[in-house]
Amino acid sequence: MANAGVSRASGTPRGPASYRPAPGSIPESPGVYRFRDEHGRVIYVGKAKNLRQRLNSYFADFAGLHPRTQTMLTTATGVDWTVVNTEVEALQLEYSWIKEYDPRFNVKYRDDKSYPYLAVTMGEEFPRVMVMRGAKQKGTRYFGPYSHAWAIRETVDLLLRVFPVRTCSPGVFRRSARIGRPCLLGDIGKCSAPCVGRVTPEEHRAIAEDFCDFMSGSTARFIKRLEREMFEAAAVEEFERAARLRDDVQALRRALEKQAVVLGDGTDCDVIAFAEDALEAAVQVFYVRDGRIRGRRGWVVDKIEEVGTAELVERFLLQMYGDAAPEALPREVLVPAEPPDRAALADLLSERRGARVEIRVPRRGDKKTLLETVARNAEEALAQHKLRRAGDLTARSRALEEIAEALDLDQAPLRIECYDVSHTQGSDVVASMVVFEDGLPRKSEYRRFSIRGLAGQGDVASIHEVITRRFRRYLEERSSVGELSADGAAAPVGEPIDPETGKPRKFAYPPNLVVVDGGPAQAAAARRALDELGVTDVAVCGLAKRLEEVWLPGDDQPVILPRASEGLYLLQRVRDEAHRFAITYHRAKRSKNLTESALDGIVGLGPARKQALLRHFGSVKRLRAATADQIREVPGIGPATAEAIVAALAKSSKGDET
């Protein structure tokens, strides 16, 4: 393996032409290349069988490149490469560099899956049972979703003994009809073989409808019918038929065992829960029939207007049940908040169902527990939706362009830093810094700050201090970075890497945009801190929570982005992540301080043992709930000290209550 040349921009005009390698300078050997930005940071790594051919393709026809590649080339200010002996070495080096540098423009794979459903194609002449994913089709009954396709196939295999519905593809069905011989499932009794006329279309449809009824929750009547037929067969000494019916009953019972029992027998309800933020809401519905979860569905909706949970419940129920078939409506609907006009809505659903429908908010018991479970699923669905949306390259690019246009920036803010302050009535003040690059979080560069000496002075002073500390470190580290190497063979000396650790310096890279959680006062404080340090090439804005207004320093009126815009969505996501990170740090610090203050003055309990207690129990809440015997399990804590700890924590708890 051998190093090759490097091409760097000279500082005049920005663009691929400014750092295009000289003709003939790129070797035709296999190798790996790196594009770097103006700060020396690697933003893209690639490999090539022929370096000259591959790199020339970037500079030959800029207009014909993919928009993402164009953005990468305009962001970069230089390219270097390393020659290797074989393509295998190139692959290994590329993987190593991608892992080391985590370049923002390299593809990042994210797991994404659509859950499988059990589908019955009732719209066909001969309905078919099958596993389906993706968009729903008209005329098809769906059950699920299931976590795995094999779970569906196991259930279907058990039920085909009793409900021998067709499961074959159209091609297999036509072939069997043409040759006049059924497939293997028809021979072993797991298909009624409508392809060869063993049953009429009407008889086969009746079997499919019984299958759907069983999956919908009407299970008892089928088991009772089979048991009755089994006893009748045994009474007339048809023991083989009785044995087969016995096996059918066992198959149905095993299929039922695979579906979780969550409520009492006979319970027929839909359980609906929401997870929401200012712009979107995720809805999850669990369908409970005869006390068992028969399926689950989810939706995500944009909140175009300002609505609360109660209004969301009302509109969702109208949308969900407005055109539903009467048999699809349950006897009871469990919701997290009572809709504004519950009685009228219940009457409307009752009229559609032909029987009474109750809308309730469970307050206790198994139904409340189930609603909490559905709510956790809604939170997970919203998180997954945000992850998919963040992973959408087109949406991210549009978001960055919208932000640049709204804030009048020269270029899209490829690196955004957001700051938030958290405290308890002015004490235990902390701040967070989160980093988003190319619209995605870069958690390795998150930072947190403990703010001292500003208790009671408010968020504005805290924002000023945090911005000052962060950018003072940036200026210090930038001044310690040397100039680029003059010879083209070596890696640049100016790369902001700590020579002692070999890792990037903590504050070496400046953002294009600083976002602070707050309104005009917080934005002005951040701008003032940057101006005092002489940093003029970083834009600043504030994002106020109540109306999601974007404030620029010195402006009397906010910038209003459309509520459905990708730009506002990204800014909100950045702000929420900063808030989450700050709250997490604040809670940890507050818990530690509460524990240490409550344990002050106990003889024989120094800082080391306080830390040991906190590590062992994990939180002050668990430590307060522990007995003296449990506390004695911590190394170094004796019986007398354990009793003293219990007494001290009990005393502090009473003080908190008063």
C-alpha positions in Angstrom: 0.0 0.0 0.0 1.3 3.4 -0.9 0.2 7.0 -0.4 -0.6 9.2 -3.4 -1.3 12.9 -3.9 -3.6 15.4 -2.5 -5.5 18.3 -4.1 -6.6 21.3 -2.1 -8.4 24.5 -2.9 -6.3 27.6 -2.8 -9.0 29.7 -1.0 -10.5 31.2 -4.1 -13.5 30.5 -5.7 -15.5 27.8 -4.0 -16.5 24.7 -6.1 -15.1 21.5 -7.6 -13.0 23.3 -10.2 -11.0 25.0 -7.5 -9.5 21.8 -6.2 -9.7 19.5 -9.3 -6.4 17.5 -9.5 -4.0 18.4 -12.2 -4.4 16.3 -15.4 -2.3 13.2 -15.2 -1.6 13.5 -11.5 -4.1 10.8 -10.5 -2.8 7.2 -10.8 -4.7 4.5 -12.7 -4.2 2.1 -9.8 -6.8 0.7 -7.4 -7.2 2.9 -4.3 -9.3 4.8 -1.8 -10.1 8.5 -1.9 -11.3 11.0 0.6 -13.1 14.3 0.1 -12.5 16.9 2.8 -14.3 20.1 3.8 -12.7 23.5 4.6 -11.9 22.4 8.1 -10.1 19.3 7.0 -12.9 17.0 8.0 -13.5 13.9 5.9 -17.0 14.1 4.4 -16.8 11.2 1.9 -14.8 8.1 1.4 -14.9 5.9 -1.7 -12.9 3.2 -3.4 -12.1 2.6 -7.1 -10.5 0.0 -9.4 -9.1 2.9 -11.3 -8.6 6.1 -9.3 -8.1 8.4 -12.3 -11.3 7.2 -14.0 -13.4 7.4 -10.9 -12.2 10.8 -9.7 -12.5 12.3 -13.2 -16.1 11.3 -13.2 -16.8 13.7 -10.4 -15.3 16.7 -12.3 -16.3 16.0 -15.9 -20.0 16.7 -15.9 -21.1 18.4 -12.7 -24.7 19.1 -13.9 -25.3 15.4 -14.6 -24.5 14.3 -11.1 -27.0 13.3 -8.4 -28.0 16.3 -6.3 -26.5 14.7 -3.2 -23.2 14.3 -5.1 -23.3 17.9 -6.2 -23.8 19.0 -2.6 -20.9 16.9 -1.5 -18.6 18.4 -4.2 -19.5 22.0 -3.3 -19.1 21.3 0.4 -15.6 19.8 -0.2 -12.5 21.9 -0.7 -10.1 19.1 -1.4 -9.6 15.4 -2.2 -6.7 13.0 -1.5 -6.2 9.4 -2.2 -4.2 6.3 -1.2 -3.0 3.7 -3.7 -3.3 0.1 -2.8 -2.2 -3.1 -4.5 -5.5 -4.9 -4.9 -9.2 -4.3 -4.9 -9.5 -6.3 -1.7 -7.1 -3.9 0.1 -9.2 -1.0 -1.3 -12.3 -2.5 0.2 -10.7 -3.1 3.5 -9.2 0.5 3.6 -12.6 2.0 2.6 -14.4 0.1 5.4 -11.7 1.2 7.9 -11.9 4.8 6.9 -15.7 4.9 6.9 -15.7 3.4 10.4 -13.0 5.8 11.6 -14.3 9.1 10.1 -18.0 8.4 9.9 -18.3 10.7 6.8 -21.6 12.6 6.6 -22.1 11.9 2.9 -21.6 8.1 3.0 -24.7 5.9 2.9 -25.9 4.8 6.3 -28.1 1.8 6.4 -31.1 1.8 8.8 -33.3 -1.2 9.6 -36.8 -0.7 8.3 -39.5 -3.3 8.1 -43.2 -3.6 7.3 -45.1 -6.1 9.5 -46.8 -9.0 7.9 -50.6 -9.5 8.0 -52.7 -12.6 7.5 -54.9 -11.8 4.5 -58.0 -13.5 3.1 -58.8 -12.3 -0.5 -62.6 -12.3 -0.2 -62.9 -10.2 -3.4 -61.8 -13.3 -5.5 -64.2 -16.0 -6.7 -62.2 -18.6 -4.7 -60.8 -16.7 -1.6 -57.2 -17.3 -0.7 -55.4 -17.2 2.6 -51.9 -15.6 2.4 -49.3 -13.5 4.1 -49.2 -9.9 2.9 -47.2 -6.8 3.5 -47.5 -3.2 2.3 -50.6 -1.4 1.2 -54.0 -2.8 1.9 -56.1 -4.0 -1.1 -59.8 -3.5 -1.5 -61.9 -6.7 -0.9 -59.4 -8.4 1.3 -59.8 -9.1 5.0 -56.7 -8.5 7.2 -55.7 -9.9 10.5 -52.7 -8.8 12.5 -50.1 -7.5 12.1 -47.8 -10.2 13.4 -44.2 -9.8 14.4 -43.0 -12.5 12.1 -44.3 -14.2 9.0 -43.6 -17.7 10.5 -46.1 -16.9 13.3 -48.8 -16.5 10.7 -47.9 -19.7 8.9 -48.0 -21.7 12.1 -51.5 -20.4 12.8 -52.7 -21.0 9.3 -51.3 -24.5 9.3 -53.3 -25.3 12.5 -56.5 -23.8 11.2 -56.4 -25.4 7.7 -57.3 -28.7 9.4 -60.7 -27.2 10.3 -61.1 -24.5 7.6 -59.5 -26.0 4.4 -59.3 -22.7 2.5 -57.2 -22.3 -0.6 -53.7 -21.0 0.0 -52.1 -21.6 -3.4 -51.0 -19.0 -5.9 -53.1 -18.3 -9.1 -50.5 -20.1 -11.2 -50.7 -23.3 -9.1 -54.5 -23.0 -9.0 -54.8 -22.8 -12.8 -52.4 -25.7 -13.3 -54.3 -28.0 -10.9 -57.6 -27.1 -12.7 -56.0 -27.8 -16.1 -54.6 -31.3 -15.2 -57.6 -32.2 -13.0 -55.5 -33.1 -10.0 -55.2 -31.1 -6.7 -51.9 -30.2 -5.1 -50.5 -31.9 -2.0 -52.6 -29.8 0.4 -55.7 -31.0 -1.3 -54.5 -34.7 -1.0 -53.8 -34.4 2.8 -57.1 -32.6 3.5 -55.7 -29.1 4.2 -57.5 -27.6 1.2 -61.0 -28.2 0.0 -59.6 -28.3 -3.6 -62.1 -26.0 -5.4 -59.7 -26.1 -8.3 -60.9 -29.6 -9.3 -64.6 -29.1 -8.2 -64.6 -30.9 -4.9 -66.6 -28.0 -3.5 -68.6 -25.3 -5.3 -67.6 -21.7 -5.2 -70.4 -21.0 -2.7 -69.2 -23.8 -0.4 -65.6 -22.7 -0.5 -66.7 -19.1 0.2 -68.6 -20.3 3.3 -65.4 -22.0 4.5 -63.4 -18.8 4.0 -66.1 -16.8 5.9 -65.9 -19.3 8.8 -62.1 -18.9 8.8 -62.6 -15.1 9.0 -65.2 -15.4 11.8 -62.8 -17.5 13.8 -59.9 -15.0 13.3 -62.3 -12.2 14.2 -63.0 -13.7 17.6 -66.1 -15.9 17.2 -64.2 -19.0 18.4 -66.5 -20.6 21.0 -69.2 -21.6 18.5 -66.7 -23.5 16.3 -65.2 -25.4 19.2 -68.6 -26.3 20.6 -69.8 -27.4 17.2 -66.8 -29.7 16.7 -67.1 -31.1 20.2 -70.8 -31.8 19.6 -70.0 -33.6 16.3 -67.2 -35.5 18.0 -69.6 -36.9 20.7 -72.2 -37.7 18.1 -69.6 -39.6 16.0 -68.5 -41.5 19.1 -72.1 -42.4 20.0 -72.6 -44.1 16.7 -69.2 -45.8 17.0 -67.6 -43.7 14.1 -64.4 -43.6 16.1 -62.0 -42.6 13.3 -64.2 -39.5 12.5 -64.4 -38.8 16.2 -60.6 -38.9 16.6 -60.2 -36.6 13.6 -62.7 -34.1 15.2 -60.9 -34.4 18.5 -57.6 -33.4 16.7 -59.4 -30.5 15.0 -60.6 -29.2 18.4 -57.0 -29.4 19.7 -55.7 -27.6 16.7 -58.2 -24.7 17.3 -57.2 -24.6 21.0 -53.5 -24.4 20.1 -54.2 -21.6 17.6 -56.0 -19.7 20.4 -53.1 -20.2 22.7 -50.9 -18.3 20.3 -53.1 -15.1 20.8 -52.6 -13.2 24.0 -55.4 -13.1 26.5 -55.5 -9.5 27.9 -59.1 -9.1 29.2 -61.9 -11.2 30.5 -63.9 -13.6 28.2 -66.5 -11.8 26.1 -64.7 -8.5 26.2 -65.1 -6.8 22.8 -63.3 -3.5 22.5 -60.9 -1.3 20.5 -58.1 0.3 22.6 -56.8 3.5 21.1 -53.7 5.5 22.2 -51.8 8.5 20.9 -48.2 9.8 21.1 -47.8 13.3 19.8 -45.7 16.4 19.5 -46.4 19.9 18.2 -46.4 18.8 14.5 -47.4 15.1 14.4 -49.3 12.4 16.2 -49.0 8.6 16.0 -52.1 6.5 16.7 -52.1 2.8 17.7 -55.2 0.6 17.9 -55.4 -2.8 19.5 -58.4 -4.9 18.5 -59.6 -7.1 21.4 -62.2 -9.7 20.6 -63.4 -12.2 23.2 -60.6 -10.9 25.5 -57.8 -11.6 23.0 -55.8 -9.3 20.9 -56.8 -10.1 17.3 -54.8 -7.4 15.5 -53.2 -4.0 15.6 -53.0 -1.0 13.3 -51.2 2.3 13.4 -51.3 5.7 11.7 -49.2 8.9 11.8 -50.9 12.2 11.0 -49.6 15.7 10.5 -51.1 18.2 13.0 -51.9 21.0 10.5 -53.7 23.0 13.2 -53.5 23.4 17.0 -55.5 20.5 18.5 -55.4 18.7 21.8 -55.7 14.9 22.6 -59.4 15.1 23.0 -59.9 16.7 19.6 -57.6 14.1 18.1 -59.6 11.3 19.6 -62.9 12.7 18.2 -61.6 13.2 14.7 -59.9 9.8 14.7 -63.0 8.0 15.8 -65.0 9.7 13.0 -62.4 8.8 10.4 -61.9 5.3 11.6 -65.5 4.3 12.0 -67.2 6.7 9.7 -67.3 4.3 6.7 -66.7 1.0 8.6 -68.9 -2.0 8.2 -71.3 -2.5 11.2 -69.6 -5.7 12.2 -66.3 -3.9 12.5 -67.5 -1.6 15.3 -66.9 -3.0 18.8 -69.1 -2.7 21.9 -66.6 -0.5 23.7 -63.9 2.0 22.6 -61.2 2.8 25.2 -59.5 6.1 24.6 -56.9 8.2 26.5 -59.1 11.4 26.6 -62.8 11.9 26.5 -63.8 13.6 23.2 -65.5 17.0 23.5 -68.9 15.6 22.6 -68.7 12.0 23.8 -72.4 11.3 24.0 -73.2 12.5 20.5 -70.3 10.5 19.1 -71.3 7.4 21.0 -74.9 7.7 19.6 -73.5 8.1 16.1 -71.4 4.9 16.4 -74.2 3.0 18.0 -76.5 3.9 15.2 -74.0 2.7 12.6 -73.4 -0.6 14.6 -77.0 -1.3 15.3 -76.2 -1.8 19.0 -74.8 0.3 21.8 -71.2 1.5 21.5 -69.6 3.0 24.7 -66.6 5.4 24.6 -64.7 5.3 27.9 -61.5 6.5 29.5 -60.3 3.6 31.7 -59.2 4.8 35.1 -58.0 1.6 36.8 -57.6 -2.2 36.3 -56.7 -4.3 33.4 -58.1 -2.0 30.8 -56.0 0.9 32.0 -52.9 -1.3 32.0 -53.7 -2.3 28.4 -54.2 1.3 27.4 -50.7 2.1 28.8 -49.3 -0.7 26.7 -50.9 0.6 23.6 -49.6 4.1 24.4 -46.0 2.7 24.6 -46.5 1.2 21.2 -47.7 4.6 19.9 -44.6 6.3 21.3 -42.5 3.7 19.5 -44.4 4.1 16.3 -43.8 7.9 16.4 -40.1 7.4 17.1 -39.9 5.0 14.2 -41.7 7.4 11.9 -39.3 10.2 12.8 -36.4 7.9 12.1 -37.7 6.9 8.7 -38.5 10.6 7.9 -35.0 11.6 9.0 -33.6 8.8 6.8 -35.3 10.2 3.8 -32.6 11.9 1.8 -35.0 14.0 -0.2 -36.9 15.2 2.9 -33.6 16.1 4.7 -32.3 18.0 1.7 -35.6 19.9 1.4 -35.5 20.7 5.1 -32.0 22.2 4.9 -32.9 24.2 1.8 -36.1 25.6 3.5 -34.1 26.6 6.6 -31.5 28.3 4.5 -34.1 30.2 2.6 -36.2 31.2 5.7 -33.1 32.4 7.6 -31.5 34.0 4.5 -28.3 31.9 4.7 -25.7 31.7 2.0 -25.8 27.9 2.0 -27.7 25.0 3.5 -26.7 24.5 7.2 -25.1 21.1 7.0 -24.0 21.3 10.6 -26.5 22.5 13.2 -25.8 22.9 16.9 -28.7 23.4 19.3 -28.5 24.5 23.0 -30.9 24.1 25.8 -30.8 25.0 29.5 -32.4 22.9 32.3 -32.7 23.7 36.0 -35.0 23.4 39.1 -36.1 26.9 40.1 -32.7 28.3 39.3 -30.6 25.6 41.0 -28.7 22.7 39.5 -28.4 24.6 36.2 -27.1 22.5 33.3 -27.0 23.0 29.5 -26.8 20.7 26.5 -25.3 20.9 23.0 -26.5 18.5 20.4 -25.2 18.3 16.8 -27.0 17.4 13.6 -25.1 17.0 10.4 -26.8 16.6 7.1 -30.1 16.5 9.0 -29.1 13.5 11.2 -27.9 13.5 14.9 -24.2 13.0 15.5 -24.3 11.8 19.1 -20.6 11.4 19.4 -20.3 15.2 19.4 -23.0 15.9 21.9 -21.7 18.0 24.9 -23.1 18.9 28.2 -22.3 21.8 30.5 -22.6 22.4 34.2 -23.3 26.1 34.9 -22.1 27.6 38.1 -22.3 31.1 39.5 -25.5 32.0 37.5 -28.1 30.6 39.8 -31.3 32.6 39.6 -30.1 34.7 36.7 -32.3 32.9 34.2 -31.9 31.1 30.8 -30.6 34.2 29.0 -27.4 34.5 31.1 -26.9 30.7 30.9 -27.2 30.7 27.1 -24.6 33.5 26.9 -22.2 31.6 29.1 -22.6 28.3 27.3 -22.1 29.8 23.8 -19.1 31.7 25.1 -17.5 28.6 26.5 -18.2 26.5 23.5 -16.8 29.0 20.9 -13.9 30.0 23.1 -12.8 26.4 23.0 -13.3 26.4 19.2 -11.1 29.4 18.8 -8.4 28.0 21.1 -8.3 24.7 19.2 -8.4 26.3 15.8 -5.4 28.4 16.8 -3.5 25.3 17.8 -4.0 23.7 14.3 -1.1 24.1 12.0 -1.0 24.8 8.3 -1.5 22.2 5.6 1.5 20.2 4.4 3.3 21.7 1.5 4.2 18.3 -0.1 1.3 16.5 -1.6 2.3 13.0 -0.4 1.4 13.4 3.3 -1.9 13.8 5.0 -2.7 17.4 6.0 -1.1 18.6 9.2 -4.0 21.0 9.7 -6.6 18.2 10.3 -8.2 19.0 13.6 -7.1 15.7 15.3 -5.6 15.6 18.8 -2.1 14.2 18.3 -2.1 12.6 21.7 -5.3 10.7 21.4 -5.6 10.4 17.7 -9.3 11.5 18.0 -11.0 14.7 16.7 -10.8 17.6 19.1 -14.0 18.2 21.0 -14.8 21.6 19.7 -12.8 21.7 16.5 -15.7 22.0 14.0 -17.9 25.1 13.8 -21.6 24.9 13.0 -23.3 26.7 10.1 -26.2 27.4 12.4 -26.7 27.7 16.1 -30.3 27.1 17.4 -31.2 28.0 21.0 -34.3 26.8 22.8 -36.2 30.1 23.4 -37.4 33.3 21.9 -35.8 36.7 21.0 -34.0 37.2 24.3 -32.2 33.8 24.1 -31.3 34.3 20.4 -29.9 37.8 21.1 -27.8 36.4 24.0 -26.3 33.8 21.7 -25.5 36.4 19.0 -24.0 38.7 21.6 -21.7 35.9 22.9 -20.5 35.2 19.3 -19.9 38.9 18.5 -17.9 39.3 21.7 -15.6 36.5 20.5 -15.4 37.8 17.0 -17.2 34.9 15.4 -19.2 36.3 12.6 -19.7 33.4 10.2 -22.1 31.4 12.3 -25.9 32.1 12.0 -28.1 32.1 15.1 -31.8 31.6 15.6 -34.2 30.8 18.5 -37.1 28.3 18.4 -39.9 29.2 20.8 -41.9 26.2 22.0 -45.5 27.6 22.3 -46.1 28.5 18.6 -43.0 27.0 17.1 -41.8 30.5 16.1 -38.3 31.0 14.7 -36.6 34.2 16.1 -33.6 35.9 14.5 -31.4 38.2 16.7 -32.6 41.8 16.6 -35.8 41.1 14.7 -39.1 42.4 16.1 -41.2 39.7 14.3 -40.6 36.0 14.2 -40.0 33.9 11.0 -43.1 31.7 10.5 -42.4 28.5 8.7 -45.4 26.5 7.4 -46.4 23.9 10.0 -46.1 21.1 7.5 -42.7 22.2 6.3 -39.7 19.8 6.5 -37.6 22.8 7.7 -39.7 23.4 10.8 -39.9 19.6 11.4 -36.1 19.4 11.4 -35.7 22.5 13.7 -38.2 21.0 16.1 -36.5 17.7 16.1 -33.1 19.3 16.8 -34.7 21.4 19.7 -36.5 18.4 21.2 -33.2 16.3 21.1 -31.4 19.2 22.9 -34.2 19.3 25.5 -34.1 15.6 26.1 -30.3 15.6 26.5 -30.4 18.5 28.9 -33.2 16.9 31.0 -31.3 13.6 31.2 -28.2 15.4 32.5 -30.2 17.6 34.9 -32.0 14.6 36.5 -28.8 12.7 37.0 -27.1 15.7 38.6 -30.1 16.6 40.7 -30.5 13.0 41.9 -26.8 12.9 42.9 -27.1 16.2 44.7 -30.2 15.2 46.6 -28.6 11.9 47.7 -25.4 13.6 48.8 -27.2 16.4 50.7 -29.5 13.9 52.4 -26.5 11.8 53.5 -24.4 14.7 54.7 -23.4 14.5 58.3 -23.6 10.7 58.7 -20.6 9.5 60.5 -18.4 7.2 58.5 -20.0 8.0 55.1 -17.6 9.9 52.9 -17.7 10.8 49.2 -16.5 7.3 48.0 -19.3 5.5 49.9 -21.9 7.9 48.7 -20.9 7.2 45.1 -21.0 3.4 45.9 -24.5 3.7 47.2 -25.7 5.6 44.1 -24.0 3.1 41.8 -25.5 0.2 43.6 -29.1 1.4 43.7 -29.1 3.5 40.5 -31.3 6.3 41.9 -32.2 8.2 45.1 -35.7 6.9 44.8 -34.5 3.3 45.0 -32.1 4.1 47.8 -35.0 5.7 49.8 -37.1 2.6 49.4 -34.3 0.2 50.5 -34.1 -1.4 53.9 -31.1 -1.4 56.2 -30.4 -5.0 55.3 -30.3 -4.1 51.6 -28.1 -1.1 52.2 -25.7 -3.3 54.1 -25.1 -5.3 50.9 -23.1 -2.3 49.5 -19.3 -2.9 50.2 -18.1 -0.8 53.1 -21.5 -0.1 54.7 -21.9 -1.6 58.2 -25.0 -2.2 60.3 -24.8 1.1 62.2 -24.1 3.1 59.0 -27.0 1.4 57.2 -29.5 2.3 60.0 -28.2 5.9 60.0 -28.7 6.1 56.2 -32.3 4.8 56.5 -33.1 7.4 59.3 -31.5 10.3 57.3 -33.4 9.5 54.1 -36.7 9.1 56.0 -36.1 12.5 57.7 -35.3 14.2 54.3 -38.4 12.6 52.8 -40.7 14.1 55.5 -39.0 17.5 54.9 -39.7 17.3 51.2 -43.3 16.5 51.8 -43.8 19.5 54.1 
